[in-house]
């Protein structure tokens, strides 16, 4: 019987301890990393549905030992804390059912230390939870973990994407600083606790894609001075914009020189295009420029329209170095101008005008010659009239006086006289009517 009684008593004690243990629950990570010189926060939570503590706000941390209870943290008895943790520990948050411990700064003496919490240690009884069965081991490191980069969005050159840089750490009191190596538009930093006892710090930003293969670098710096960085290559697609012709108006003045531009926009400089016009005889120049992530090649054509160009097509074609080709055209409408019509008719008008001038000059010259001939026929410089024209050896000269008024013609009565025989040379006879016969020769015709 004594053996049976002892067995039953042991069974009851173990069952009571098991039930007591099931009534309490303490949650801490089994292992946790701490960065040398930084802070370390060990998350701790407890809960129960039986046997509540008298002082749930009273939390003490111990170093794990087989037969003793070395103090790691005790705000009632700080002088009894062991040297490795003295002046370096405190409760991180005492609100609710929490028992988190902060260690700052972390030293090499904390490496591989196994510690555990105890809630309300002054009230220990038969229903007390076995806190030493739930421990956490500290691992100290002097190397900062590299951040991770995540890129989301339309990965095309000239577009913008969302970039997230994330680092995991165990020091929420003094979280690390994250920075991008490129100029970005930051959206802020977030901090969030994780289930494994670590904390997640994330920096979000909008990044414009400037080239086809663009490196993205994110760096982290901890309070203790350790730094780390990581780089991701953002592979983006190149894009092309359709060719455009400017000005958009397709009306040109005949004979007037106009500048017409063909514009090619693209995002990757390795795809520089070659632009050509279908009017190859006309002068053209090409220029390339860059603005942000956009490259632009402009071909300027000095176009002079003629009447025969009306209704034709002005075409600009582009061949990119990547092999892609594009083409854009406009239909020409040529408007004729009066000045240009006059100028274009000069090659015909000038010879015709010269011929007309020659004809007019010749007619004037002929007229003047005829007029001069008849003038000589009717008078000479001495105001004499020669009546011997057409008669051989018969010369008769008449002298007359010019008057401003109209001369009165002599009447037959004034000219009555008896005919005289032929006079000798040099005789003069008065004649009425102011007409004097100066000289007259009469010779018999042979």
ZAMARKE-655837 format. One line per field, with one value per residue (C-alpha): x, y, z; residue in one letter. Coordinates in Angstrom, 3 decimals. Layout:
east = [X_...] $
north = [Y_...] $
up = [Z_...] $
vexfi = [A_...] $
//
This chain:
east = [0.000_2.716_4.054_0.649_0.049_3.349_2.528_-0.857_0.630_3.295_0.649_-1.479_1.465_2.559_-0.995_-1.353_1.899_0.817_-2.524_-0.834_1.550_-1.338_-3.033_-0.149_1.523_4.718_5.821_9.436_11.745_14.093_16.965_17.573_20.395_21.804_24.087_27.200_26.933_23.268_20.206_18.413_14.742_13.564_9.790_7.900_4.185_2.367_-1.216_-3.213_-6.719_-6.080_-3.964_-3.507_-0.467_-0.844_1.508_1.274_3.359_6.242_8.650_12.165_14.658_17.147_20.154_19.520_21.388_20.792_20.717_20.805_18.895_21.400_19.622_19.588_17.001_15.276_14.106_13.598_17.120_19.296_22.509_22.125_22.127_25.169_27.953_27.264_23.849_24.173_23.019_22.178_18.686_15.155_11.591_10.749_7.002_5.072_1.630_-0.760_0.575_4.039_7.475_9.802_13.390_15.713_19.496_21.625_24.369_24.913_28.410_30.317_29.608_25.990_26.871_25.317_23.627_20.425_17.900_14.208_11.501_9.547_6.270_5.549_8.529_7.734_4.563_5.639_3.385_2.188_0.388_3.354_4.319_7.768_9.236_12.766_11.454_10.966_14.308_15.885_19.490_21.267_23.589_25.804_27.094_29.149_27.899_24.827_22.404_21.991_18.694_16.451_15.040_11.687_10.632_7.075_5.480_5.810_9.504_9.976_12.553_10.962_8.364_8.459_8.353_7.809_10.941_10.912_14.051_13.608_15.864_15.173_16.636_16.084_16.409_13.065_14.190_16.886_15.863_18.448_18.488_17.783_18.830_18.711_21.729_19.668_17.504_14.019_10.761_10.455_7.099_8.272_9.490_7.424_8.305_6.492_7.138_7.385_6.273_9.820_10.758_12.435_11.316_10.862_11.854_10.858_11.671_9.369_10.096_9.204_12.111_12.179_13.801_16.573_18.157_17.759_19.918_19.734_21.369_19.336_21.274_19.938_22.119_21.451_23.233_22.725_23.066_26.161_27.853_27.607_26.535_25.470_24.169_22.673_22.288_19.703_19.870_16.616_16.211_13.777_12.319_13.180_10.292_9.770_7.332_5.776_7.555_5.999_6.288_6.116_4.541_1.398_0.070_0.622_0.091_3.169_3.724_5.168_8.810_8.924_11.491_9.990_11.534_9.931_11.055_10.817_10.985_11.948_11.597_13.100_14.344_17.556_20.564_21.843_18.810_19.773_17.726_18.708_16.153_15.694_13.367_12.012_13.126_16.807_17.936_16.872_19.235_18.568_20.314_20.052_20.406_20.092_19.321_18.355_15.844_15.577_15.004_13.871_16.155_15.080_16.522_15.272_15.840_15.177_14.432_14.667_11.752_10.994_7.719_7.002_3.739_4.484_4.741_1.027_-0.690_2.570_3.661_6.406_7.726_10.153_11.417_13.406_15.530_16.536_19.751_17.712_16.183_12.792_11.599_8.978_7.514_5.321_3.943_1.908_0.231_1.535_-0.774_1.101_-0.397_0.771_1.748_1.443_5.074_6.214_3.979_5.530_8.982_8.357_7.100_10.122_12.098_9.286_8.189_11.646_12.337_8.806_9.170_12.511_10.987_8.127_10.534_12.627_9.510_8.366_11.797_12.005_8.567_9.540_12.788_11.043_8.473_11.138_13.019_9.898_8.985_12.487_12.333_9.095_10.365_13.378_11.121_8.967_11.518_15.120_16.953_16.655_12.887_13.000_10.967_12.579_10.235_12.793_12.344_11.902_12.941_16.352_18.236_15.370_15.810_13.206_13.582_10.877_11.530_8.694_8.258_6.681_3.943_2.381_-1.045_-2.426_-1.109_-3.568_-3.355_-2.944_-5.952_-5.787_-6.202_-3.091_-1.075_-2.163_0.729_1.895_4.069_7.687_10.193_12.718_14.935_18.584_20.098_20.188_17.065_14.421_10.858_8.491_5.581_2.573_1.532_4.994_6.360_9.531_11.020_14.669_16.028_14.681_16.351_14.580_16.244_14.878_14.644_16.796] $
north = [0.000_2.435_2.102_2.656_5.697_7.203_6.622_8.259_11.257_11.726_11.471_14.102_16.484_16.148_16.628_19.709_21.128_20.335_21.998_24.976_25.233_25.059_27.900_30.260_31.128_33.140_34.022_34.991_34.054_31.182_33.006_36.632_38.615_41.836_44.230_45.156_48.685_48.973_48.232_44.927_44.597_41.088_40.919_39.218_38.616_36.553_35.495_33.276_32.046_30.770_31.776_35.447_37.201_39.662_42.137_41.656_44.804_43.332_41.772_40.489_38.920_36.228_34.529_30.858_28.747_25.326_26.213_30.001_32.985_35.651_38.922_40.438_43.096_44.077_47.603_46.907_45.620_47.110_46.712_42.946_42.779_40.889_42.943_41.842_43.565_46.157_49.572_48.209_46.734_48.055_47.049_48.173_48.392_47.776_48.207_45.265_41.764_42.490_41.733_42.929_43.689_46.273_45.926_48.930_48.915_45.344_44.029_40.880_39.803_39.267_36.760_33.327_34.431_32.528_34.568_34.370_36.567_36.067_37.765_38.621_36.625_37.558_35.492_31.972_29.086_25.714_27.230_29.339_28.985_27.490_30.579_29.122_26.627_29.479_31.080_33.166_32.962_36.164_36.136_39.195_40.209_43.112_42.911_44.786_42.901_44.112_45.730_44.255_46.111_45.516_47.325_47.434_49.244_49.614_49.075_51.276_53.973_57.331_55.899_55.870_52.844_52.320_51.234_49.776_49.342_47.127_46.138_43.861_44.711_44.297_47.911_49.735_52.386_53.614_52.318_52.395_55.013_54.001_56.015_55.544_56.203_57.974_61.049_59.829_61.198_59.755_58.625_58.087_55.369_52.764_50.523_47.309_44.457_40.958_37.662_36.386_39.225_41.445_44.844_45.803_49.295_50.204_53.249_53.837_56.135_56.823_56.336_57.687_55.231_57.054_54.280_50.732_49.116_51.313_50.340_50.990_51.181_51.329_51.810_51.291_52.888_51.813_53.920_51.953_52.970_49.775_50.207_47.958_48.426_46.452_47.120_45.844_46.302_47.626_46.243_48.465_48.427_51.115_52.972_55.022_57.794_58.198_60.621_64.049_66.826_70.459_72.794_70.758_73.109_71.600_74.857_76.518_79.666_79.100_80.126_80.891_79.003_77.378_75.336_71.941_69.757_66.008_65.031_61.596_60.945_57.865_56.754_54.827_56.646_53.457_53.589_56.882_57.249_58.349_60.766_61.289_63.366_62.369_65.822_64.926_67.824_70.400_71.245_69.658_69.642_67.259_67.925_65.642_66.729_65.164_66.215_63.970_60.435_61.575_61.855_63.922_63.997_66.820_67.063_70.548_70.814_74.130_73.496_75.757_74.844_75.158_74.921_71.383_70.244_70.864_67.630_65.749_64.139_65.395_62.348_61.932_58.430_57.324_54.225_53.449_51.639_48.898_48.142_49.765_52.076_54.800_57.144_60.231_62.264_65.343_66.318_69.575_72.418_75.110_78.579_80.760_84.374_87.377_88.355_84.834_84.624_87.831_86.589_83.234_84.927_87.203_84.763_85.015_88.593_90.144_88.899_89.798_93.263_93.757_92.816_95.251_98.031_97.393_97.491_100.756_102.346_101.252_102.718_106.017_106.132_105.465_108.114_110.671_109.878_110.287_113.508_114.873_113.992_115.882_118.826_119.082_118.767_121.706_124.174_124.841_126.892_130.267_130.134_129.537_127.222_125.261_124.732_123.109_119.701_117.208_119.594_119.465_122.741_124.700_126.314_128.509_129.770_131.596_133.536_134.064_135.815_133.950_135.609_134.670_135.042_133.004_134.219_135.587_133.875_136.286_136.809_136.568_140.311_140.967_138.752_140.246_141.077_140.712_137.717_138.569_136.750_134.740_136.963_136.712_135.319_137.757_139.824_140.374_141.457_142.645_140.389_141.428_139.446_139.771_137.136_138.005_135.948_135.794_133.936_132.217_130.544_129.576_127.293_125.707_121.958_120.319] $
up = [0.000_0.823_-2.743_-4.226_-2.076_-3.080_-6.751_-6.453_-4.639_-7.322_-10.027_-8.373_-7.918_-11.572_-12.732_-10.636_-11.943_-15.510_-14.993_-13.381_-16.343_-18.786_-16.965_-17.838_-21.125_-21.736_-25.272_-26.033_-28.965_-28.320_-30.048_-30.898_-32.497_-31.109_-32.995_-31.067_-29.648_-30.558_-28.498_-28.208_-27.348_-26.425_-26.953_-24.189_-23.523_-20.954_-20.360_-18.017_-17.439_-13.862_-10.928_-11.698_-10.222_-7.393_-9.099_-12.866_-13.357_-11.354_-13.881_-13.129_-15.547_-14.539_-16.037_-16.485_-13.879_-12.380_-8.727_-8.522_-9.865_-11.085_-11.691_-15.175_-14.395_-11.145_-10.651_-6.908_-6.410_-9.193_-7.169_-7.257_-11.027_-12.324_-13.921_-17.494_-17.381_-14.636_-15.850_-19.273_-18.855_-18.422_-19.177_-22.700_-22.185_-18.986_-20.463_-20.411_-20.152_-21.485_-20.117_-22.924_-21.942_-23.501_-23.363_-24.336_-25.340_-26.418_-25.583_-26.300_-22.689_-23.693_-26.371_-25.795_-22.589_-21.763_-19.820_-18.860_-17.311_-14.085_-13.331_-9.659_-8.262_-4.637_-4.723_-5.478_-4.617_-5.658_-8.644_-9.858_-13.536_-14.283_-15.948_-16.207_-18.733_-21.267_-22.102_-24.856_-26.044_-27.143_-30.145_-30.566_-34.002_-35.274_-38.877_-40.006_-42.172_-45.729_-46.652_-49.316_-52.324_-53.965_-57.165_-58.446_-61.384_-65.150_-65.797_-68.858_-69.383_-68.780_-66.391_-62.578_-60.283_-56.569_-54.708_-51.193_-49.112_-46.038_-43.171_-40.196_-36.795_-33.046_-31.892_-32.221_-29.740_-32.145_-35.574_-38.378_-41.131_-44.738_-47.795_-51.560_-53.723_-56.384_-56.351_-55.490_-54.212_-50.721_-49.321_-45.745_-43.376_-41.539_-38.564_-37.779_-35.296_-36.684_-35.173_-34.755_-32.408_-35.008_-36.318_-39.929_-41.109_-44.681_-46.783_-49.756_-52.679_-56.296_-58.668_-62.251_-64.665_-66.510_-68.565_-69.769_-67.041_-63.966_-60.656_-57.514_-54.257_-50.721_-47.645_-43.927_-41.000_-37.392_-34.278_-33.329_-36.612_-38.629_-42.224_-45.052_-48.565_-51.378_-55.111_-57.553_-61.327_-62.693_-66.206_-68.055_-71.544_-74.083_-75.637_-78.794_-79.450_-82.921_-85.265_-85.525_-88.127_-87.119_-88.036_-88.405_-91.104_-94.542_-96.475_-97.970_-100.035_-103.442_-103.598_-99.867_-97.730_-94.621_-91.823_-91.309_-88.392_-87.896_-84.203_-82.889_-79.134_-77.501_-74.081_-74.765_-76.276_-77.879_-80.170_-81.808_-85.028_-88.537_-90.003_-93.754_-95.963_-99.352_-100.650_-100.453_-102.662_-100.072_-97.177_-93.766_-90.379_-87.395_-83.665_-80.601_-77.036_-73.709_-71.067_-67.988_-69.305_-72.762_-75.779_-78.769_-82.302_-84.531_-88.294_-89.708_-93.442_-95.306_-97.629_-100.608_-102.261_-105.960_-107.884_-108.984_-105.324_-104.747_-103.774_-103.231_-99.960_-97.657_-95.775_-92.877_-92.142_-89.101_-88.645_-85.068_-84.257_-82.641_-86.045_-85.601_-88.376_-88.352_-90.948_-90.924_-93.861_-94.688_-97.957_-99.395_-100.308_-102.204_-102.334_-105.234_-104.588_-107.006_-106.618_-107.295_-110.388_-111.703_-110.917_-112.522_-115.739_-116.099_-118.285_-120.877_-120.288_-120.673_-124.240_-125.333_-123.848_-125.578_-128.926_-128.398_-127.446_-130.566_-132.744_-131.167_-131.518_-135.155_-135.887_-134.248_-136.192_-139.485_-138.694_-137.923_-141.137_-143.257_-141.531_-142.039_-145.721_-146.297_-144.302_-146.580_-149.529_-148.513_-147.064_-146.326_-143.712_-145.717_-145.890_-149.648_-151.739_-154.512_-157.453_-159.645_-158.135_-160.874_-163.666_-165.191_-165.635_-164.248_-160.863_-159.252_-155.714_-153.804_-150.627_-148.180_-144.908_-142.038_-140.029_-136.786_-138.370_-141.208_-144.562_-147.013_-150.333_-153.257_-155.412_-159.181_-159.436_-157.482_-159.780_-163.113_-165.305_-168.795_-169.360_-169.949_-171.856_-169.942_-167.834_-167.454_-164.230_-161.379_-162.215_-159.613_-160.103_-157.410_-156.695_-154.697_-151.687_-150.088_-152.439_-154.199_-156.960_-156.085_-159.010_-161.995_-164.863_-167.966_-170.323_-173.343_-173.200_-175.644] $
vexfi = [X_X_X_X_X_X_X_X_X_X_X_X_X_X_X_X_X_X_X_X_X_X_X_X_X_X_X_X_X_X_X_X_X_X_X_X_X_X_X_X_X_X_X_X_X_X_X_X_X_X_X_X_X_X_X_X_X_X_X_X_X_X_X_X_X_X_X_X_X_X_X_X_X_X_X_X_X_X_X_X_X_X_X_X_X_X_X_X_X_X_X_X_X_X_X_X_X_X_X_X_X_X_X_X_X_X_X_X_X_X_X_X_X_X_X_X_X_X_X_X_X_X_X_X_X_X_X_X_X_X_X_X_X_X_X_X_X_X_X_X_X_X_X_X_X_X_X_X_X_X_X_X_X_X_X_X_X_X_X_X_X_X_X_X_X_X_X_X_X_X_X_X_X_X_X_X_X_X_X_X_X_X_X_X_X_X_X_X_X_X_X_X_X_X_X_X_X_X_X_X_X_X_X_X_X_X_X_X_X_X_X_X_X_X_X_X_X_X_X_X_X_X_X_X_X_X_X_X_X_X_X_X_X_X_X_X_X_X_X_X_X_X_X_X_X_X_X_X_X_X_X_X_X_X_X_X_X_X_X_X_X_X_X_X_X_X_X_X_X_X_X_X_X_X_X_X_X_X_X_X_X_X_X_X_X_X_X_X_X_X_X_X_X_X_X_X_X_X_X_X_X_X_X_X_X_X_X_X_X_X_X_X_X_X_X_X_X_X_X_X_X_X_X_X_X_X_X_X_X_X_X_X_X_X_X_X_X_X_X_X_X_X_X_X_X_X_X_X_X_X_X_X_X_X_X_X_X_X_X_X_X_X_X_X_X_X_X_X_X_X_X_X_X_X_X_X_X_X_X_X_X_X_X_X_X_X_X_X_X_X_X_X_X_X_X_X_X_X_X_X_X_X_X_X_X_X_X_X_X_X_X_X_X_X_X_X_X_X_X_X_X_X_X_X_X_X_X_X_X_X_X_X_X_X_X_X_X_X_X_X_X_X_X_X_X_X] $
//
